[in-house]
């Protein structure tokens, strides 16, 4: 039965304002979701995460509920457009990057697979900051997503809990955002907020009074942690998240008949990175309060919890000084101390202790001892955890370690963002791939069909044209749609090596000055936010923006090379950019990128990867074969050996390689200074590279340049390039988050799918 939008607007669609129309469709979606109902079962998963980078919901939910075409037509018949509503919708930015977007893909797949599950997190009033560029530099402003009438997505449940902190207590409210599954019932995101929040504590931009916890607790995702108040605030946030989660979990299990001794028959908890770690001592505390022994509480909690590690970067593994916990959550410290005693009694190895000799509490160590499963997020990453980063733990608990290679939801990253490619695939192999992603493999039958290869090229050109139009109309940026679209979009981090790509671009410019021009114009797109306190990352942004001005100011060079640093890169922009990409830059220093998920999105959308053998790139290379990916650089084993020996000296490379030297010198040269370059930022960046270059940009530079040149030359054989695109899309099926979630369920959670649709 067709649902009429007018039943929700109460007036003809052509008379509605954009807001009325938006709310009408939104309420229609909410009703359809409620009618479908929610996956239920005896055992439920609680996926606890500090981030859920869900992106815009309207079109995604319409697709999942099977209402997309119908609603689109109703709007069109009234002279309105769904595309306008998509632009009108404001993006919730409740995450930073891959970690949060992964959580969002996971809840989509959980719902789709019929698995009873909640995502559990915080209802930040401002998500990740909004990025602005001024004077070639990043500045940050709060992103008040909730101001835009989007409360309607986030419904109050009227449910409240009390959370105790050192010296005071806060009352929470639980909010819910529906998670629509594709052809299935739905799931829920349950986000907690404090009732006393007061946005007026924001002073200017993103700084605020960090001491007023009752007023600021859920104000920002990742509040600035460059000072102690900021770091303690994160402890308050994390505890607030898990204290609410623990109450919800115990309450729901008991309501279903659990006597708590059998909690693992009713609940599974996945701890997404270390932010939710305190759920372990918190649950133990609550179980012992109910009369269960400490030892048994440990066993109960261990049977319930699994932990996912998302990084090997030491600085990203959280440790909190004991004093912070004493101040914020004094009731938890005795439990953590008992857990430490439990560990010390059994294992002497210093590395595996929870509290170290400097009184720092290692959150990941709590997770590993007191979960029954520890997983990495790509094959290589899990191997590095087992053999290097977490080797002493692997010795103790070999049975706990397992790999779950990340995935992405093909509903958002295929169907929704690339309608042209979706139509071509559907008319070729049918639409089962949307739910059974391995079906894409059938496309390989077309790899020698010249007509089909032409069609693939036509789809890509259409997407490039659409993105070109978008940039012109919404951002005032002109690009050439017949140029090669070479894209690197991801958080700004030295290990991801945006600086390597920049040094390559500078070399191309240097070549042009000497009269050597590319075969075809190239547009290099960067999309990246730098953490506000990460100085070198901001210097890299400054260098990219300044270099883009150098090019724009040079009429000869700018015909051949354009660098576009896209402001405020977020999920919605990714959805436009990725389908338009020719080249997917995945150039992290081997061993450092746990998985990457952007690499999978680009692959699905027919971009060809230029990458190091890192993270999930390794698995992409295995799947597509050497003809359909361009790899370069040191191997992870070589990199790990260099770190071990501490024998890398960046200056040696600089002195040896004139092309590299010229590019590095360019950073602080006259042209950069004449185009708005700041000597302080550029000097610092250049000094960092020459004196340290911790992520080994220089050793990979030559191979990167050569490989990229080969790739650009190959691009000119359009038919053969189209075959590479096809092979990437056809082999992307493995990276569906449906596969990832099915594996988690099989190995870790053991939930029974709710098949009663
Ligand atoms: C990120 N980790 C990794 O850097 C990515 O490689 C990976 O794809 C995603 O997690 C998802 O697994 C983090 O953001 C963090 F916080 F762990 F550093």
Boltz pocket constraint, residues with backbone or C-beta under 6 A from the ligand:
constraints:
  - pocket:
      binder: B
      contacts: [[A, 97], [A, 98], [A, 99], [A, 102], [A, 273], [A, 309], [A, 310], [A, 311], [A, 316], [A, 377], [A, 406], [A, 592], [A, 593], [A, 594], [A, 595], [A, 596], [A, 597], [A, 615]]
      max_distance: 6.0
